[in-house]
Amino acid sequence: MMKDTRLLMGMPITIEICDSSATQKHLDMAFDYFQTVDEIFSTYRDSSEISRLNRGELRIEQCSEEVREILALSEQTRRETNGYFNIEHDGSLDPSGIVKGWAIFHAANLLREAGLHDYYVDAGGDIQVAGQKDDHLWRIGIRNPFNRYENVKVLSVTDVGVATSGTAIRGQHIYNPFQPNVQIVDILSLTVVGPNIYEADRFATAAFAMGRRGIRFIEDLPGFEGYMIDSDARATYTSGFERYVLSV
Amino acid sequence: MRKVTVAAVIIGVFIIYSLLYHQSNASALPPLASNNTRPATSVPTATPPIAASGTSPTSTTTPTHYKDGSYTGSVADAQWGYVQVKAVVKNGKIVDVQWVQYPNDRSRSIMINQYADPQLTSEAIQAQSAQVDIVTGATDSSMAFIQSLSDALTSAKA
């Protein structure tokens, strides 16, 4: 079993691999990938492609394949979420809302292509799982936004992506693009289970921006389930969510 | 007269029933958030600069080797309270990041709002004790978190 946590892209990233064939090289390969993504997309690095694009030093056609792919996926997501997902804010692009899930997805794929079966990649609480841990499926706790030492639900899952969007932590903000100055206060966290972390993450972000209606949006998406916690300490979940809940 | 008595009994039973029903319902919704003392103000903190690798970008991550032990970071001011983290290092690797201090800053609304939608189910959240392998939650990218963690890791390298 190999497990490591590193601080990259401004968040702790943890990778655990249970295959007996796992080596340090597998971990390094996945972490190096996150490092590369950060260098391309970080809006906090003046030298990143995204910063140069925002300063007008690069045109989209001059950007790398990765940047053009992310811009295309962002536009696709914007359309699929009726404009609730939007990387453009105050005239500049910040694709971090889509890059994270996309990077976790690709890092996990690198492990799969290396022949590994049982692992997870967790970047700041957004997770791709594959296979299982020891004799059970991966158990993922949904953190209580009122008390971060507690979980309010335990999922038992494999080969899915699990993403949570929320405002449990001050300083993080997801805003409604249609009302950018109004803080989202009535819901605290929205967890989405989807076919992979890229899909789960982008829809969790967009649905969170919709406020209370977001869980309805997830209900209507085939292949996705959601668990929303509101400011009244009540949870609302979609019709197929319970099949992911660990039965004790 | 008899009708009046019967009516009074029925009304009385109904009142008692509804009181009991109301009470059992109220107790079925245990408040989960235990110690939220600070009122939630709606002042967002500034977006923190991602300090992951604030030094000059390199193309590969050098695997860092830390000394085994637990390292507690500095107490960092997150504006809405103080945070402090502890990094646990085993065999040269970070195996856990724990919170030493974290403010409970959510005030709980007393209004219970049922979500009316036939396909969706609503419940009061409840703490679970089952062991988990991973936790999903909103990203902690606050400047104070990164500051305290970086500090803990600096002592782990020394």
Interface residues (C-beta under 8 A of the other chain):
Chain A: K3 D4 T5 R6 L7 L8 M9 G10 M11 P12 T14 E16 Q24 D28 F31 D32 F34 Q35 T36 D38 E39 S42 Y44 R45 S47 K100 Y120 D122 G124 G125 D126 I127 V129 K133 W138 R139 I140 G141 I142 R143 N144 P145 F146 N147 R148 Y149 E150 N151 V152 K153 V154 V162 A163 T164 S165 G166 T167 A168 I169 R170 G171 Q172 H173 Q183 V185 L188 S189 T191 R212 I215 R216 E219 I229 D230 S231 D232 A233 R234 A235 T236 Y237 T238 S239 F241 L246 V248
Chain B: P31 L32 A33 S34 N35 N36 A40 S42 P44 T45 A46 T47 P48 P49 I50 A51 A52 S53 P57 T58 S59 T60 T61 P63 T64 A78 Q79 W80 K93 I94 V95 D96 V97 W99 Y102 N104 D105 R106 R108 S109 M111 I112 N113 Q114 Y115 D117 Q119 L120 T121 S122 E123 A124 I125 Q126 A127 Q128 A130 Q131 V132 D133 I134 V135 T136 G137 A138 T139 D140 S141 S142 M143 F145 I146 L149 S150 L153
